[in-house]
C-alpha cells in the first residue's frame, strides 16, 4: 500500500525538493541533456545528444509535468522526449533505457501520441536487432568496443519495450532477460558483462567488473518488469523461474534498522526462506547505500544504485502483494522505504540534488556526484512510495 503523507513527511519534503531541483536543472541546461553535476557547485556536465542517459532526463521532466499539470512543464517534457528520436535506429541496447524511461510516462499517463509512436518505432528497431541464436539484443557498436556483448544495463527498459510488441516481442523480451540472468549468475557476485565467444559460448567481460554497484539493481528492475509485462505470456514454470531469480537476488538485501520497524515474516511465505540466508556468514549483507565497487568497500558509495534498487523493490512488492505474498510485499517495501529514507536524510542536498552517485569508479569519473539517473530513480521511488505514480507506469 502507498504511504500516506502523515507517515512519510520526509518523503513529501524530498519530492518537493527534487522537483524544484528539476526546474533549476532545466533552466541551466536548456535543450541539452544533463549527465552529472559537481557536488559542490551543482553545475551540470551536459551533452547535446543525450547519450544513454537521455531518457532519464525526459522521464524526470514528465514526472514534474504530471505532478504540476502546468502546460509549460508538459511542453518541456514533450520536447525533450522528441529530441531522443535520433537514437531510435542506433546500434545500442541502451535504447531500452533511452526509450522506455523517456516515453513511458509520456505515452501512458501523459497521453502523448508522438511519444507512443516514437516508443513503438524504437521497440521495432530493437526487435530487429535481436539475435535469436544468442537470445539477446547485443550491446551494440554505437559507443565503440565489441558489439556482441551482454551487459546488465541493457536489461531494464528493453524488457518492457520489447514486450509491448505482441508475441514476437514477448519471446525476445523473455530471451533477453533470461540470457542475462543466466550469464550474470554463473558467478558470485554476479558478473555484469560477457563477450560472445566461439560458437554459442561466452567469455567473462572485464568492464564493468564483478561487484559493480548497479549490477543487481538493474537485474532486479528487469525481473520486476518481466514478471509484470510478460504475465500473460509466461507459463507457470517460467514465472516460477523468475520468482526464484528474485529470491536469489534479494537474499542479501533484507530490511534493516534505519529508524523504522521491519515487519516480521510469516512461516511458509514463498520468498521468506531464501532471504533468511544472509544470516549465514557466507552471504554478506548489502548495505542500504552500496559501495560503487564491492571489492573496494572503503571507496566511494553509489547512491544511484540504491535509488534504482528502491524502485525495483517497490515494483516487486506490488507484484508480491497482487499474488498473495503479503508479508513478502511488506518486507520488500520496508527495505525500499529504508533506502529512500537514508537517501533523503543522508545524501540529498539542500538544493534537492541526490549526491554521492558514482558514474564510473574504475575511471574515477564523477565518483561523488549528482547523476541524472540517480535523480530520476529517487523521484520515481518517492512517487511510488507515496502513491503519486503507478508502479508500472514506467
C-alpha positions as CSV (number, residue, x, y, z in Angstrom):
1,X,0.0,0.0,0.0
2,X,1.2,3.6,-0.7
3,X,2.4,5.5,2.3
4,X,0.3,8.4,3.5
5,X,1.6,11.9,3.8
6,X,1.3,11.6,7.6
7,X,3.5,8.5,7.5
8,X,6.2,10.0,5.3
9,X,6.6,13.8,5.8
10,X,10.3,13.3,4.9
11,X,9.3,11.8,1.5
12,X,7.0,14.7,0.7
13,X,9.6,17.2,1.5
14,X,12.2,15.3,-0.6
15,X,9.7,15.1,-3.5
16,X,9.2,18.8,-3.5
17,X,12.9,19.5,-3.3
18,X,13.7,17.1,-6.2
19,X,11.1,18.7,-8.4
20,X,12.4,22.1,-7.6
21,X,15.9,20.9,-8.5
22,X,14.5,19.6,-11.8
23,X,13.3,23.1,-12.6
24,X,16.7,24.5,-11.8
25,X,18.4,21.9,-14.0
26,X,16.1,22.6,-16.9
27,X,16.8,26.3,-16.7
28,X,20.6,25.6,-16.7
29,X,20.9,23.0,-19.5
30,X,18.2,24.3,-21.9
31,X,17.8,21.9,-24.8
32,X,20.8,19.9,-23.7
33,X,20.8,16.8,-21.6
34,X,22.3,16.7,-18.1
35,X,24.7,13.9,-17.2
36,X,26.3,14.7,-13.8
37,X,26.7,17.7,-11.6
38,X,29.5,18.8,-9.3
39,X,28.6,18.1,-5.7
40,X,29.8,21.5,-4.5
41,X,28.7,23.9,-7.2
42,X,25.8,21.9,-8.6
43,X,26.9,22.8,-12.1
44,X,26.0,20.2,-14.7
45,X,28.1,18.4,-17.3
46,X,25.7,18.1,-20.2
47,X,25.5,16.7,-23.7
48,X,23.7,17.8,-26.8
49,X,22.6,14.3,-27.9
50,X,21.7,12.7,-24.6
51,X,23.9,9.6,-24.7
52,X,22.5,6.6,-22.9
53,X,21.1,8.7,-20.1
54,X,18.8,11.0,-22.1
55,X,15.6,9.0,-21.3
56,X,16.1,9.6,-17.6
57,X,16.0,13.4,-18.1
58,X,12.9,13.1,-20.2
59,X,11.3,10.9,-17.6
60,X,12.1,13.3,-14.8
61,X,10.6,16.1,-16.8
62,X,7.5,14.1,-17.3
63,X,7.3,13.3,-13.6
64,X,7.4,17.1,-13.0
65,X,4.8,17.8,-15.7
66,X,2.3,15.2,-14.4
67,X,2.7,16.5,-10.9
68,X,2.3,20.2,-11.7
69,X,-0.2,20.0,-14.6
70,X,1.4,23.1,-15.9
71,X,1.3,23.5,-19.8
72,X,4.8,24.8,-19.9
73,X,6.1,21.8,-18.0
74,X,4.3,19.4,-20.3
75,X,5.7,21.2,-23.3
76,X,9.2,21.0,-22.0
77,X,8.8,17.3,-21.3
78,X,7.4,16.5,-24.7
79,X,10.1,18.5,-26.5
80,X,12.8,16.5,-24.6
81,X,11.2,13.2,-25.5
82,X,11.1,14.3,-29.1
83,X,14.9,15.0,-29.0
84,X,15.5,11.4,-28.3
85,X,14.4,10.3,-31.8
86,X,17.9,10.4,-33.1
87,X,18.7,7.2,-31.1
88,X,15.8,5.1,-32.5
89,X,18.0,3.3,-35.1
90,X,21.3,3.5,-33.3
91,X,23.1,0.2,-32.7
92,X,22.9,0.1,-28.9
93,X,21.0,-2.0,-26.4
94,X,20.8,1.1,-24.2
95,X,17.8,2.1,-26.3
96,X,15.9,0.3,-23.6
97,X,17.0,2.9,-21.1
98,X,16.6,5.7,-23.5
99,X,13.1,4.9,-24.9
100,X,11.3,3.2,-22.1
101,X,12.1,5.7,-19.4
102,X,11.9,8.6,-21.9
103,X,8.5,7.7,-23.3
104,X,6.6,5.5,-20.8
105,X,5.1,8.3,-18.7
106,X,4.6,10.4,-21.8
107,X,2.7,7.7,-23.7
108,X,0.9,6.3,-20.7
109,X,-0.5,8.8,-18.2
110,X,0.7,11.7,-20.3
111,X,-1.3,10.6,-23.3
112,X,1.3,11.9,-25.7
113,X,0.7,10.2,-29.1
114,X,4.0,11.3,-30.6
115,X,5.8,9.7,-27.7
116,X,3.8,6.5,-28.2
117,X,4.8,6.4,-31.9
118,X,8.4,7.0,-31.0
119,X,8.4,4.2,-28.5
120,X,7.0,1.8,-31.0
121,X,9.5,2.8,-33.7
122,X,12.4,2.3,-31.2
123,X,10.9,-1.0,-30.0
124,X,10.6,-2.4,-33.5
125,X,14.2,-1.4,-34.3
126,X,15.4,-3.2,-31.1
127,X,13.4,-6.2,-32.1
128,X,15.1,-6.3,-35.5
129,X,18.4,-6.3,-33.7
130,X,17.5,-9.3,-31.5
131,X,19.8,-12.3,-32.2
132,X,17.8,-15.5,-31.8
133,X,20.9,-17.7,-31.7
134,X,22.4,-15.7,-28.8
135,X,19.0,-14.9,-27.4
136,X,19.6,-11.2,-26.7
137,X,19.8,-7.8,-28.2
138,X,23.6,-7.2,-28.5
139,X,25.2,-4.3,-26.6
140,X,25.9,-2.8,-30.0
141,X,28.6,-0.7,-31.5
142,X,27.2,2.8,-31.1
143,X,29.6,3.6,-28.2
144,X,32.6,1.7,-29.6
145,X,34.2,-1.5,-28.5
146,X,32.9,-5.1,-29.2
147,X,29.4,-5.3,-30.5
148,X,28.4,-8.8,-29.3
149,X,28.4,-8.1,-25.6
150,X,25.8,-8.9,-22.9
151,X,25.7,-6.2,-20.3
152,X,23.2,-6.0,-17.4
153,X,22.5,-2.3,-18.1
154,X,20.8,-3.4,-21.3
155,X,18.1,-5.4,-19.3
156,X,16.0,-2.6,-17.7
157,X,13.8,-0.8,-20.2
158,X,14.5,-3.2,-23.0
159,X,12.3,-5.9,-21.4
160,X,9.1,-3.8,-21.3
161,X,10.0,-2.1,-24.6
162,X,10.2,-5.4,-26.4
163,X,7.2,-6.9,-24.5
164,X,4.9,-4.3,-26.0
165,X,5.3,-5.9,-29.5
166,X,2.9,-8.9,-29.0
167,X,4.1,-12.5,-29.2
168,X,7.4,-11.9,-31.2
169,X,8.4,-9.1,-28.9
170,X,7.4,-11.1,-25.8
171,X,9.6,-14.0,-26.8
172,X,12.5,-11.7,-27.4
173,X,12.0,-9.9,-24.1
174,X,12.0,-13.2,-22.2
175,X,15.0,-14.5,-24.1
176,X,16.9,-11.3,-23.5
177,X,16.1,-11.3,-19.8
178,X,16.9,-15.0,-19.3
179,X,20.2,-14.7,-21.2
180,X,21.4,-12.0,-18.8
181,X,20.2,-13.7,-15.7
182,X,21.8,-17.0,-16.7
183,X,25.1,-15.4,-17.6
184,X,25.4,-13.0,-14.7
185,X,24.5,-15.5,-12.0
186,X,27.1,-18.1,-13.1
187,X,29.5,-16.1,-10.8
188,X,29.2,-14.6,-7.3
189,X,29.0,-11.7,-7.2
190,X,27.1,-11.6,-10.5
191,X,29.3,-10.6,-13.4
192,X,27.7,-7.7,-15.3
193,X,29.4,-8.1,-18.7
194,X,30.1,-11.0,-21.0
195,X,31.6,-11.2,-24.5
196,X,30.5,-13.6,-27.1
197,X,32.9,-16.4,-27.7
198,X,33.3,-19.2,-30.3
199,X,30.1,-21.0,-31.3
200,X,27.4,-20.3,-28.7
201,X,29.9,-19.7,-25.9
202,X,30.6,-16.6,-23.7
203,X,33.7,-15.3,-22.0
204,X,33.8,-13.0,-19.0
205,X,33.9,-9.3,-19.8
206,X,36.3,-7.0,-17.9
207,X,34.2,-3.9,-17.6
208,X,32.1,-3.3,-15.6
209,X,33.9,-5.6,-13.1
210,X,32.2,-8.0,-10.8
211,X,30.9,-6.3,-7.7
212,X,29.7,-3.3,-9.7
213,X,27.1,-1.5,-7.6
214,X,24.4,-1.3,-10.3
215,X,24.5,-5.0,-11.4
216,X,21.9,-6.4,-9.1
217,X,19.6,-3.4,-9.1
218,X,19.5,-3.4,-12.9
219,X,18.7,-7.2,-12.8
220,X,16.0,-6.7,-10.2
221,X,14.4,-4.0,-12.2
222,X,14.4,-6.2,-15.3
223,X,12.9,-9.1,-13.3
224,X,10.1,-6.9,-12.0
225,X,9.2,-5.6,-15.4
226,X,9.4,-9.1,-16.9
227,X,7.1,-10.5,-14.3
228,X,4.6,-7.8,-15.0
229,X,4.8,-7.1,-18.7
230,X,5.1,-10.8,-19.6
231,X,2.5,-12.0,-17.1
232,X,0.0,-13.2,-19.8
233,X,2.7,-14.9,-21.8
234,X,4.7,-16.7,-19.1
235,X,3.6,-20.2,-18.2
236,X,3.6,-21.3,-14.6
237,X,7.1,-22.8,-14.8
238,X,8.6,-19.7,-16.5
239,X,7.0,-17.4,-13.9
240,X,8.3,-19.6,-11.1
241,X,11.8,-19.4,-12.5
242,X,11.7,-15.6,-12.5
243,X,10.5,-15.6,-8.9
244,X,13.3,-17.9,-8.0
245,X,15.7,-15.4,-9.5
246,X,14.1,-12.7,-7.4
247,X,14.7,-14.9,-4.3
248,X,18.4,-15.2,-5.2
249,X,18.9,-11.6,-5.9
250,X,17.1,-10.3,-2.8
251,X,18.7,-12.9,-0.4
252,X,21.4,-10.5,0.8
253,X,19.1,-7.5,0.8
254,X,16.9,-7.7,3.9
255,X,15.2,-4.8,5.7
256,X,17.5,-3.4,8.3
257,X,17.3,-0.8,11.1
258,X,17.0,2.8,9.7
259,X,14.5,4.4,12.0
260,X,11.7,2.0,11.1
261,X,10.4,-1.2,12.4
262,X,10.9,-4.1,10.0
263,X,7.8,-6.3,9.6
264,X,8.2,-9.9,10.8
265,X,7.9,-12.7,8.3
266,X,5.2,-15.3,8.4
267,X,6.1,-19.0,8.2
268,X,5.8,-20.6,4.8
269,X,6.0,-17.3,2.8
270,X,7.3,-18.1,-0.7
271,X,10.2,-15.6,-0.6
272,X,11.0,-16.0,3.1
273,X,13.4,-18.9,3.3
274,X,15.8,-17.7,0.6
275,X,16.1,-14.3,2.3
276,X,16.9,-15.8,5.6
277,X,20.2,-16.9,4.0
278,X,22.0,-13.7,4.9
279,X,22.2,-14.9,8.5
280,X,24.8,-17.4,7.2
281,X,28.4,-16.0,7.3
282,X,29.0,-16.9,3.6
283,X,26.4,-14.4,2.3
284,X,27.4,-10.8,3.2
285,X,24.6,-8.3,3.6
286,X,24.3,-5.5,1.1
287,X,24.2,-2.1,2.8
288,X,21.4,0.3,2.0
289,X,23.8,2.5,0.1
290,X,26.3,0.2,-1.5
291,X,30.0,0.9,-2.4
292,X,30.4,1.7,-6.1
293,X,32.7,-1.4,-6.3
294,X,32.1,-4.2,-3.8
295,X,35.8,-5.1,-3.9
296,X,36.7,-1.6,-2.7
297,X,34.3,-1.1,0.3
298,X,36.3,1.9,1.5
299,X,35.9,3.7,-1.8
300,X,33.0,5.9,-3.0
301,X,29.4,4.8,-2.5
302,X,26.8,4.8,-5.2
303,X,23.6,6.5,-4.2
304,X,22.2,6.0,-7.7
305,X,22.4,2.2,-7.4
306,X,20.4,2.5,-4.1
307,X,17.8,4.6,-5.9
308,X,17.4,2.1,-8.7
309,X,17.1,-0.7,-6.1
310,X,14.3,1.1,-4.3
311,X,12.2,1.3,-7.4
312,X,12.8,-2.3,-8.2
313,X,11.8,-3.3,-4.7
314,X,8.6,-1.3,-4.8
315,X,7.7,-2.9,-8.2
316,X,8.4,-6.4,-6.8
317,X,6.4,-5.6,-3.7
318,X,3.4,-4.6,-5.8
319,X,3.7,-7.9,-7.7
320,X,4.1,-9.9,-4.4
321,X,1.0,-8.2,-3.0
322,X,-1.0,-8.9,-6.1
323,X,-0.1,-12.6,-6.0
324,X,-0.9,-13.2,-2.3
325,X,2.6,-12.8,-0.9
326,X,1.6,-10.2,1.7
327,X,4.5,-10.4,4.1
328,X,6.9,-10.6,1.3
329,X,5.4,-7.3,-0.1
330,X,5.8,-5.8,3.4
331,X,9.5,-6.8,3.6
332,X,10.4,-5.6,0.1
333,X,8.6,-2.3,0.8
334,X,10.4,-2.0,4.2
335,X,13.8,-2.1,2.6
336,X,12.7,0.3,-0.2
337,X,11.4,2.7,2.4
338,X,14.6,2.5,4.4
339,X,16.7,3.1,1.3
340,X,14.7,6.1,0.3
341,X,14.8,7.5,3.9
342,X,18.6,7.1,4.0
343,X,19.0,8.8,0.6
344,X,16.7,11.7,1.6
345,X,18.2,12.2,5.0
346,X,21.8,11.5,4.3
347,X,22.5,12.2,0.6
348,X,20.0,14.8,-0.6
349,X,21.5,18.3,-0.6
350,X,19.6,21.4,0.4
351,X,19.1,22.2,-3.2
352,X,17.3,18.8,-3.9
353,X,20.3,17.1,-5.6
354,X,21.0,13.4,-4.9
355,X,24.7,13.5,-4.2
356,X,27.2,10.6,-3.8
357,X,26.4,8.9,-7.0
358,X,29.3,7.2,-8.8
359,X,29.3,7.5,-12.6
360,X,32.4,5.3,-13.2
361,X,34.6,4.2,-10.2
362,X,37.2,2.5,-12.4
363,X,38.0,5.7,-14.3
364,X,37.4,7.9,-11.3
365,X,34.7,9.8,-13.4
366,X,32.2,11.8,-11.3
367,X,32.8,9.5,-8.3
368,X,30.8,11.5,-5.7
369,X,28.4,13.5,-7.9
370,X,24.8,14.1,-8.7
371,X,23.8,11.8,-11.5
372,X,20.7,12.3,-13.7
373,X,19.6,8.7,-13.4
374,X,20.0,8.9,-9.7
375,X,17.7,12.0,-9.5
376,X,15.2,10.2,-11.8
377,X,15.0,7.0,-9.8
378,X,14.9,8.8,-6.5
379,X,12.0,10.9,-7.7
380,X,10.3,7.8,-9.1
381,X,10.9,5.8,-5.9
382,X,9.3,8.7,-3.9
383,X,6.4,8.8,-6.3
384,X,5.8,5.1,-5.9
385,X,6.2,5.1,-2.1
386,X,3.7,7.9,-1.7
387,X,1.2,6.7,-4.3
388,X,1.9,9.5,-6.8
389,X,2.7,7.1,-9.6
390,X,1.7,3.6,-10.6
391,X,4.5,1.0,-10.2
392,X,4.4,0.0,-13.8
393,X,3.7,3.3,-15.5
394,X,7.4,3.5,-16.2
